[in-house]
Amino acid sequence: MKAVILARVSTARQEEEGLSLDNQLQTLRGYALRKELEVVQEFRFSESADRKIRKKFLEMVDFVKEHNDIKAIIAYRVDRITRNYRDAVAMDDLRLDCDKELHFVYDHLVIDENTVGRDIVDWDLKVFLAKQYLNRLKEDAKNTALYKLNNNEWPSKATYGYKNVTLDDKRKWIVIEPFASKVVEKMYEWYSTGSFSMLEVRNKVKEVFNISFSKGYVDFILKNKFYIGIMVYNEKEYTHNYDRIISPELFEKVQQIKAGYNKKHFKFAGLPYPYRGLIRCSVCGCMVTPEKKKGKYVYYHCTQYNGKHDAYWIREEDLTKQFAEYFKGFEMPKDVVEDIVQSLREAHQDKSHFHKSLLENYQTQYKKYEDMIEKMYEDKLSGSITESYYDKKRAEFRAKQKALQKKMGKLQIADEQYYITSDYVLNLASRASELFESSEPQQKRLLLKETLQNLTLDGRLVRYNEIKPYDKIRLYASRQDWLPD
């Protein structure tokens, strides 16, 4: 009689405790040899019996149905074939409708279409017990997950940017993965400028890090609260004790841009047109849109969605010349730039001391609340305080820690913004026009959004309002005589 063998494990623990695939196969092959069964195919796999689609299990069922000469299915025991009623029905169909025998070696049970009485009761009982065992496993997993979540730990595989590790004391923990976390940081930084669409972020990740993300995965990363200390499990939020990759302020800024705040809606969002979505028509207020002609010339013109009018078309190069001319107004004498550099250095010394003192103060307060929570937990275990009082105070202290995290995040952004602004000022003061013309499309957009607002196209002339403090910088740079003060 021809037969197939089915061997399965669903957890790593089963492999370690002697129910490994190799052990099962050795037993099943020996059984087939003793019973003079010819094994034509072996199905061995590791997967959960609770999945909605058990691909390899269904492959075995289809294989047996297609080969009428195969009359027996050999498994180690009933729970290796099924832990749910759906799969039990599938096996009963093979037994009753396809004239197949089911052999369960460990259970000393063989059933076919003619089996009645005690063996059928035994089969039904073992299916029921297998199902109940799976339910217990699920309940244990749920309880374990809730226990870890309530202790500010993630119960599953670490998200991108982190990795799972085992500490010296054998505890499982999650730490920042240096390379992946850097990818996450840059994605948030790029998108937060408002100059990158998600598609452009995806392309930038490929260009800089040689990593291919789907657009959906980019979206997943840019809205994942785990990076700011919040775990989302079954639509409920919990704080975690792992290191943060992103500040709450940067995260919130990205969410606002994703939701549409400060974001221009335009067609072909992934194409690298530097002035796309930045300029409106002075006549009708519609967006000025780019359009490529003859495969290489880019023109900008009003969309005229509100009605046709005499709209001018202007080359992208002509717009660049106008903006470059604007940035020439920032250029200052060399000795003035050197004075600015010295002033920034002096300001940095004061800023550095203030930043360090304030950050240390916030960190001390944060640790104080963490120590208080740990002390209260010990009091709860000893019965010194009630669980309800512990939960109330713990929530109160976590809220205070969250407020401190927010302050530390703002401090970090202020620190980074200081260097960004300093860099802009120095570059604009020394070679603003050159910097603009040589910039990539995203950098051009960033420079324009940093310095100008309310851009309109009046015929072939761009009009705008300057953003503070760049209006003052240009004013000072335009003076003929530079005074000491």
C-alpha positions in Angstrom: 0.0 0.0 0.0 1.3 3.5 -0.9 1.5 6.1 1.8 2.6 9.7 2.6 4.3 10.8 5.8 3.4 14.1 7.6 5.8 15.5 10.2 5.2 18.9 11.8 6.4 21.1 14.6 4.8 24.4 15.5 7.3 25.9 18.0 11.0 25.9 18.6 10.3 24.5 22.0 8.9 21.3 20.5 12.2 20.9 18.5 14.1 21.2 21.8 11.9 18.8 23.8 12.4 15.7 21.5 9.5 16.2 19.1 11.8 17.5 16.3 11.1 16.8 12.7 14.0 14.4 12.4 12.8 12.4 15.4 9.3 12.2 14.0 10.5 11.2 10.6 12.7 8.4 12.0 9.8 7.0 13.9 7.3 7.3 11.0 9.7 5.7 8.5 10.3 2.8 10.9 6.5 2.3 11.3 6.0 2.3 7.5 8.7 -0.3 7.1 7.1 -2.6 9.8 3.6 -2.2 8.2 5.0 -2.7 4.7 3.8 0.7 3.6 5.5 2.2 0.5 6.2 5.9 1.3 6.0 7.9 -1.9 6.2 11.4 -0.4 7.2 13.1 2.9 5.7 16.4 4.0 7.7 18.0 6.7 7.1 21.6 7.9 7.1 24.0 10.8 3.9 26.1 11.1 1.1 26.9 13.5 -2.1 24.9 13.3 -4.0 28.1 14.0 -3.2 29.9 10.8 -6.1 30.6 8.5 -4.1 29.2 5.5 -1.8 26.2 6.2 -0.2 26.1 2.8 1.9 22.9 3.2 -0.9 21.1 5.0 -3.2 21.8 2.1 -0.6 20.8 -0.3 -0.5 17.4 1.4 -4.3 17.1 1.2 -4.4 18.0 -2.5 -1.6 15.6 -3.3 -3.3 12.7 -1.6 -6.6 13.5 -3.3 -4.9 13.6 -6.8 -3.3 10.2 -6.3 -5.9 7.5 -5.9 -3.2 4.9 -5.4 -2.1 6.5 -2.2 -4.2 4.9 0.6 -2.5 5.9 3.9 -1.4 9.1 5.7 1.1 8.5 8.5 1.5 11.0 11.3 3.1 10.9 14.7 -0.1 11.7 16.6 -3.4 13.4 16.2 -2.3 16.9 17.2 0.4 16.7 14.5 -2.3 16.8 11.9 -4.9 19.0 13.5 -5.6 21.3 16.4 -8.8 22.7 15.0 -12.1 21.3 13.7 -11.6 22.7 10.2 -8.6 20.4 9.6 -10.3 17.5 11.3 -13.2 17.8 8.8 -10.6 17.8 6.0 -9.1 14.6 7.3 -12.5 13.0 7.7 -13.3 13.9 4.1 -10.1 12.0 3.0 -11.1 9.1 5.2 -14.8 8.8 4.2 -15.0 10.2 0.7 -11.5 9.3 -0.7 -11.0 5.9 1.0 -7.8 6.9 2.9 -6.5 5.5 6.1 -5.1 7.7 8.9 -2.3 6.2 10.9 -1.3 7.9 14.2 1.8 6.0 15.5 2.2 7.4 19.0 -1.6 7.1 19.7 -1.7 3.5 18.4 -4.7 4.6 16.3 -5.7 3.7 12.7 -9.0 4.8 11.3 -10.6 4.5 7.8 -14.1 4.8 6.3 -15.3 1.6 8.2 -14.1 2.6 11.6 -16.8 2.8 14.3 -17.2 2.6 18.0 -14.3 3.3 20.4 -11.7 4.2 17.8 -14.0 7.0 16.4 -14.7 8.2 19.9 -11.0 8.2 20.5 -10.4 10.2 17.3 -13.0 12.8 18.2 -11.7 13.1 21.8 -8.1 13.6 20.6 -9.3 16.3 18.2 -11.2 18.0 21.0 -8.2 17.8 23.3 -5.8 19.2 20.6 -8.2 22.1 20.1 -8.3 22.8 23.8 -4.5 22.6 24.0 -4.3 25.2 21.3 -6.7 27.4 23.1 -4.6 27.2 26.2 -1.5 28.1 24.2 -3.3 31.1 22.8 -4.5 32.2 26.2 -1.0 31.8 27.7 0.5 33.8 24.8 -2.1 36.5 25.4 -1.5 36.6 29.1 2.3 36.7 28.5 1.9 39.5 26.0 -0.3 41.6 28.4 2.2 41.0 31.3 5.1 42.2 29.2 3.1 45.2 27.9 2.1 46.2 31.4 5.8 46.1 32.3 6.6 48.4 29.4 8.1 45.6 27.2 7.3 44.6 23.7 6.1 40.9 23.4 7.0 40.3 19.8 9.8 40.8 17.2 11.4 44.2 17.3 10.3 46.7 14.6 12.7 48.0 12.0 15.4 50.1 13.6 15.7 47.8 16.6 16.8 44.3 17.3 16.0 41.6 19.9 18.9 40.6 22.2 19.4 38.5 25.3 21.1 40.4 28.2 23.8 38.9 30.5 21.1 38.1 33.1 19.2 36.1 30.4 16.5 38.7 30.1 15.1 39.3 26.6 15.4 43.0 25.6 15.2 45.3 22.6 18.0 47.6 21.6 18.6 50.1 18.8 20.2 48.7 15.7 22.8 51.3 14.6 22.4 51.1 10.8 18.7 50.6 10.6 18.0 53.4 13.2 20.1 55.8 11.1 17.9 54.9 8.1 14.8 55.7 10.2 16.2 59.0 11.4 17.0 60.2 7.9 13.6 59.2 6.6 11.9 61.3 9.3 14.3 64.2 8.7 13.8 64.2 4.9 10.0 64.0 5.2 9.7 66.6 7.9 11.2 69.3 5.6 8.0 69.1 3.6 10.1 68.9 0.4 9.9 65.1 0.0 6.9 63.0 -0.9 6.9 59.4 0.4 7.9 58.2 -3.0 10.9 60.6 -2.9 11.8 59.3 0.5 11.7 55.8 -0.8 14.0 56.8 -3.7 16.3 58.6 -1.4 16.6 55.5 0.9 17.5 53.5 -2.2 20.1 56.1 -3.3 21.8 56.7 0.0 21.5 53.3 1.8 20.9 50.9 -1.1 17.7 49.6 0.6 14.5 48.9 -1.3 11.4 49.7 0.7 7.9 49.5 -0.7 5.9 52.8 -0.5 3.6 51.0 2.1 6.6 50.2 4.3 7.8 53.8 4.1 4.3 54.8 5.3 4.5 52.2 8.1 7.8 53.6 9.3 6.7 57.2 9.2 3.7 56.5 11.4 5.2 54.0 13.8 4.9 55.3 17.4 7.4 52.8 18.7 10.2 55.2 17.7 8.9 57.7 20.2 8.3 55.2 23.1 4.8 54.1 22.4 3.8 50.5 21.6 0.5 49.8 19.8 -1.0 46.4 20.5 -4.5 45.4 19.6 -5.2 49.1 19.0 -4.3 50.0 22.6 -1.2 52.1 23.4 1.4 51.3 26.0 4.7 53.1 26.8 7.9 51.1 26.5 11.3 51.4 28.3 13.5 51.0 25.3 15.6 53.8 23.8 13.9 56.2 21.5 15.0 56.8 17.9 12.8 59.8 17.1 11.7 62.8 19.2 8.0 63.3 19.8 8.1 66.8 18.2 9.7 65.4 15.0 7.2 62.6 14.9 4.3 65.0 15.3 5.6 67.3 12.6 5.8 64.3 10.2 2.2 63.3 11.1 1.0 66.8 10.3 2.6 66.8 6.9 1.2 63.3 6.2 -2.2 64.5 7.2 -2.0 67.4 4.8 -0.7 70.3 7.0 2.0 72.4 5.2 1.8 69.9 2.4 1.1 70.9 -1.2 -1.1 68.6 -3.2 0.0 68.2 -6.7 0.2 65.6 -9.5 3.3 63.6 -10.2 4.5 64.0 -6.6 7.5 61.7 -7.2 9.1 63.7 -10.0 12.1 66.0 -9.1 10.7 69.4 -10.1 12.2 71.9 -7.7 9.4 74.5 -7.9 6.5 72.2 -8.1 3.7 73.1 -5.7 5.4 76.3 -4.5 4.1 79.0 -6.8 0.6 80.2 -7.5 -0.8 82.3 -10.4 -1.2 85.9 -9.4 -4.3 86.2 -11.7 -6.5 83.3 -10.6 -4.7 81.8 -7.6 -4.3 78.3 -9.2 -1.2 76.3 -8.8 1.7 76.8 -11.2 2.6 73.4 -12.5 5.6 72.0 -14.3 5.4 70.3 -17.7 8.2 68.7 -19.8 8.4 69.5 -23.5 10.4 67.6 -26.1 11.5 65.2 -23.4 14.0 67.7 -21.8 12.7 71.2 -21.5 10.7 72.0 -18.4 8.1 74.8 -18.4 5.9 76.1 -15.6 2.4 77.5 -16.2 -0.9 78.1 -14.5 -3.2 75.1 -14.4 -6.1 77.5 -15.2 -8.5 75.2 -13.3 -10.7 78.2 -12.4 -11.0 79.3 -16.1 -8.9 80.1 -19.1 -6.8 83.3 -19.2 -3.7 84.5 -20.9 -1.2 82.4 -18.8 2.5 82.7 -19.5 4.8 79.7 -19.8 8.2 80.2 -18.2 11.3 77.9 -18.5 12.6 76.3 -15.3 16.0 77.9 -15.9 14.5 81.4 -16.0 12.9 80.8 -12.6 16.2 79.5 -11.2 17.9 82.7 -12.5 15.3 84.9 -10.7 15.8 83.0 -7.4 19.6 83.0 -7.8 19.4 86.8 -8.2 17.4 87.0 -5.0 20.0 85.0 -3.1 22.8 87.3 -4.3 21.3 89.8 -1.9 22.6 87.7 1.0 26.3 87.9 0.1 28.4 89.9 2.5 32.1 91.0 2.7 34.5 88.3 3.8 35.4 90.1 7.0 31.8 90.3 8.0 31.3 86.6 7.5 34.3 86.0 9.7 32.7 88.2 12.4 29.6 86.1 12.2 31.6 82.9 12.6 33.2 84.2 15.7 29.8 85.3 17.1 28.4 81.9 16.5 31.3 80.2 18.3 30.8 82.4 21.3 27.1 81.8 21.3 27.7 78.1 21.0 29.7 78.0 24.2 26.8 79.5 26.2 24.2 77.4 24.4 26.2 74.2 25.0 26.4 74.8 28.8 22.7 75.7 29.0 21.7 72.7 26.9 23.8 70.3 29.0 22.5 71.6 32.3 18.9 71.5 31.3 19.2 68.0 29.7 20.8 66.6 32.9 18.0 68.1 35.0 15.3 66.5 32.8 17.2 63.2 32.9 17.5 63.3 36.7 13.8 64.0 37.1 12.9 61.1 34.6 15.0 58.6 36.6 13.5 59.8 39.9 10.0 58.8 38.6 11.4 55.5 37.3 12.8 54.7 40.7 9.5 55.6 42.4 7.6 53.3 40.0 10.0 50.4 40.8 9.7 51.0 44.5 5.9 51.1 44.4 5.9 47.8 42.4 7.9 46.1 45.2 5.4 47.6 47.7 2.5 46.2 45.7 4.1 42.7 45.6 4.6 42.8 49.4 1.1 44.0 50.0 2.0 47.4 51.4 -0.1 49.2 48.8 -3.2 48.1 46.9 -3.0 47.3 43.2 -5.5 50.1 42.4 -3.3 52.7 44.2 -0.2 51.3 42.3 -2.0 51.6 39.0 -3.1 55.2 39.7 0.3 56.5 40.8 2.1 54.6 38.1 -0.1 56.3 35.4 0.5 59.6 37.1 4.3 59.1 37.1 4.3 57.8 33.5 2.4 61.0 32.4 5.1 63.1 34.1 7.8 61.1 32.4 6.1 61.6 29.1 6.0 65.3 29.7 9.8 65.2 30.4 10.4 63.2 27.2 8.6 65.9 25.3 10.8 68.6 26.8 13.9 66.6 26.1 12.7 66.1 22.5 12.1 69.9 22.1 15.6 70.5 23.5 17.1 68.1 21.0 15.2 69.8 18.1 16.3 73.2 19.3 19.9 72.0 19.5 19.8 70.5 16.0 18.0 73.6 14.6 20.7 75.8 16.0 23.3 74.1 13.9 21.0 73.9 10.9 20.3 77.7 11.1 24.0 78.5 11.7 24.9 76.5 8.6 22.3 78.3 6.6 23.4 81.7 7.7 27.0 81.1 7.0 26.4 79.6 3.6 23.9 82.3 2.6 26.2 85.0 3.9 29.2 83.8 1.9 27.9 82.2 -1.3 24.1 82.2 -1.3 23.6 82.4 -5.1 26.2 79.8 -5.9 24.7 77.5 -3.2 21.2 77.8 -4.6 22.1 77.2 -8.3 24.2 74.1 -7.5 21.7 72.5 -5.2 19.7 69.4 -5.9 15.9 69.9 -6.5 15.0 69.0 -2.9 17.6 71.4 -1.6 16.3 74.2 -3.8 12.8 73.6 -2.5 14.1 73.6 1.1 16.0 76.9 0.7 13.0 78.6 -0.9 10.6 77.3 1.8 13.1 78.5 4.5 13.4 82.0 3.1 10.3 82.9 1.1 6.5 82.6 1.3 3.4 83.5 -0.7 5.2 82.9 -4.1 3.2 84.0 -7.1 3.9 84.2 -10.9 3.0 87.6 -12.3 3.4 87.1 -16.0 7.0 85.9 -16.2 8.0 87.5 -12.9 8.0 85.7 -9.5 6.8 87.8 -6.6 7.1 86.8 -2.9 7.3 87.8 0.7 10.5 87.2 2.7 10.4 85.2 6.0 12.1 86.5 9.1 15.0 86.7 9.9 16.1 86.4 6.2 14.5 89.8 5.3 16.8 91.5 7.9 19.9 89.6 6.7 19.3 90.8 3.1 18.7 94.3 4.4 21.9 94.4 6.3 23.8 92.8 3.4 22.6 95.5 1.0 24.1 98.3 3.1 27.1 100.1 1.6 28.9 100.8 4.9 29.3 98.1 7.5 29.3 99.6 11.0 31.0 97.8 14.0 27.7 97.3 15.7 
